[in-house]
């Protein structure tokens, strides 16, 4: 299960690079924004990659692998990936305007989901 996730993630990122090469370039890091920064990301219709971490402790081991893979991809491809930790928000994250599911990586272009990887 771990190798397919990494391969699919890399293919996903490479496909995005061809689509919007300059829109998602960054310093090659996973950034954990606060609630206000997430709201700003959606309200200002920004472009970028966003991963929503599961709020459930029972998924920590699997989640740690995914986060390691995302950090590796971010560094290698010089991308900034936003990480929203759903456990830090005490309500349904869709109320923030995030329409993606937890444990997914999504590409937002001008505030809209263009692609979502489970």
GUNUGU-170421 format. One record per residue (C-alpha): residue number from 1; x, y, z. Coordinates in nm, 3 decimals. Example, Ala and Ser with C-alpha at 12.3 -4.5 7.8 and 13.67 -1.06 7.14 Angstrom:
! residues 2
<pt 1 <1.230 -0.450 0.780>>;
<pt 2 <1.367 -0.106 0.714>>;
END
This chain:
! residues 118
<pt 1 <0.000 0.000 0.000>>;
<pt 2 <0.285 0.238 0.074>>;
<pt 3 <0.463 0.210 -0.261>>;
<pt 4 <0.148 0.269 -0.469>>;
<pt 5 <0.071 0.584 -0.268>>;
<pt 6 <0.419 0.721 -0.332>>;
<pt 7 <0.407 0.638 -0.704>>;
<pt 8 <0.058 0.780 -0.750>>;
<pt 9 <0.154 1.091 -0.553>>;
<pt 10 <0.460 1.149 -0.766>>;
<pt 11 <0.259 1.102 -1.088>>;
<pt 12 <-0.004 1.343 -0.950>>;
<pt 13 <0.256 1.607 -0.872>>;
<pt 14 <0.432 1.565 -1.206>>;
<pt 15 <0.100 1.606 -1.387>>;
<pt 16 <0.034 1.924 -1.191>>;
<pt 17 <0.377 2.060 -1.274>>;
<pt 18 <0.298 2.043 -1.641>>;
<pt 19 <-0.037 2.208 -1.582>>;
<pt 20 <0.060 2.499 -1.356>>;
<pt 21 <0.435 2.490 -1.319>>;
<pt 22 <0.486 2.835 -1.170>>;
<pt 23 <0.163 2.854 -0.968>>;
<pt 24 <0.262 2.588 -0.714>>;
<pt 25 <0.639 2.624 -0.693>>;
<pt 26 <0.782 2.706 -0.353>>;
<pt 27 <1.055 2.627 -0.105>>;
<pt 28 <0.992 2.254 -0.097>>;
<pt 29 <0.823 2.228 0.239>>;
<pt 30 <0.505 2.114 0.409>>;
<pt 31 <0.343 2.417 0.574>>;
<pt 32 <0.092 2.391 0.858>>;
<pt 33 <-0.129 2.702 0.835>>;
<pt 34 <-0.361 2.810 1.115>>;
<pt 35 <-0.739 2.835 1.077>>;
<pt 36 <-0.726 3.197 0.961>>;
<pt 37 <-0.470 3.116 0.694>>;
<pt 38 <-0.691 2.832 0.568>>;
<pt 39 <-0.989 3.067 0.549>>;
<pt 40 <-0.774 3.319 0.363>>;
<pt 41 <-0.657 3.046 0.121>>;
<pt 42 <-1.018 2.965 0.030>>;
<pt 43 <-1.167 3.316 0.043>>;
<pt 44 <-0.889 3.471 -0.163>>;
<pt 45 <-0.916 3.185 -0.412>>;
<pt 46 <-0.550 3.092 -0.401>>;
<pt 47 <-0.375 2.821 -0.598>>;
<pt 48 <-0.184 2.542 -0.425>>;
<pt 49 <-0.168 2.191 -0.288>>;
<pt 50 <-0.352 2.105 0.034>>;
<pt 51 <-0.349 1.786 0.238>>;
<pt 52 <-0.607 1.736 0.514>>;
<pt 53 <-0.476 1.524 0.798>>;
<pt 54 <-0.723 1.290 0.967>>;
<pt 55 <-0.853 1.394 1.310>>;
<pt 56 <-0.849 1.032 1.435>>;
<pt 57 <-0.561 0.903 1.649>>;
<pt 58 <-0.618 0.549 1.522>>;
<pt 59 <-0.475 0.658 1.185>>;
<pt 60 <-0.151 0.811 1.319>>;
<pt 61 <0.084 0.539 1.191>>;
<pt 62 <-0.053 0.545 0.839>>;
<pt 63 <-0.072 0.924 0.847>>;
<pt 64 <0.295 0.949 0.948>>;
<pt 65 <0.389 0.757 0.635>>;
<pt 66 <0.178 0.982 0.413>>;
<pt 67 <0.326 1.295 0.567>>;
<pt 68 <0.677 1.161 0.514>>;
<pt 69 <0.596 1.093 0.150>>;
<pt 70 <0.450 1.443 0.108>>;
<pt 71 <0.759 1.601 0.265>>;
<pt 72 <0.982 1.401 0.031>>;
<pt 73 <0.781 1.503 -0.276>>;
<pt 74 <0.767 1.867 -0.165>>;
<pt 75 <1.144 1.881 -0.119>>;
<pt 76 <1.228 1.694 -0.439>>;
<pt 77 <0.992 1.893 -0.661>>;
<pt 78 <1.040 2.230 -0.480>>;
<pt 79 <0.669 2.258 -0.399>>;
<pt 80 <0.495 2.399 -0.095>>;
<pt 81 <0.219 2.172 0.031>>;
<pt 82 <-0.025 2.303 0.289>>;
<pt 83 <-0.117 2.062 0.569>>;
<pt 84 <-0.445 2.119 0.749>>;
<pt 85 <-0.465 1.920 1.073>>;
<pt 86 <-0.838 1.851 1.108>>;
<pt 87 <-0.791 1.753 1.475>>;
<pt 88 <-0.707 2.116 1.554>>;
<pt 89 <-1.047 2.234 1.431>>;
<pt 90 <-1.346 2.150 1.652>>;
<pt 91 <-1.605 2.161 1.375>>;
<pt 92 <-1.673 2.022 1.030>>;
<pt 93 <-1.391 2.149 0.806>>;
<pt 94 <-1.637 2.204 0.521>>;
<pt 95 <-1.759 2.508 0.716>>;
<pt 96 <-1.421 2.663 0.638>>;
<pt 97 <-1.488 2.615 0.269>>;
<pt 98 <-1.275 2.301 0.237>>;
<pt 99 <-1.476 2.058 0.028>>;
<pt 100 <-1.218 1.781 0.020>>;
<pt 101 <-1.212 1.476 0.246>>;
<pt 102 <-0.958 1.412 0.520>>;
<pt 103 <-0.651 1.210 0.418>>;
<pt 104 <-0.658 1.352 0.068>>;
<pt 105 <-0.422 1.572 -0.128>>;
<pt 106 <-0.598 1.826 -0.347>>;
<pt 107 <-0.486 2.077 -0.604>>;
<pt 108 <-0.671 2.406 -0.575>>;
<pt 109 <-0.664 2.651 -0.861>>;
<pt 110 <-0.807 2.992 -0.780>>;
<pt 111 <-0.988 2.847 -0.479>>;
<pt 112 <-1.149 2.552 -0.657>>;
<pt 113 <-1.050 2.186 -0.635>>;
<pt 114 <-0.922 2.073 -0.972>>;
<pt 115 <-0.786 1.733 -0.863>>;
<pt 116 <-0.812 1.529 -0.543>>;
<pt 117 <-0.597 1.226 -0.461>>;
<pt 118 <-0.717 0.982 -0.194>>;
END
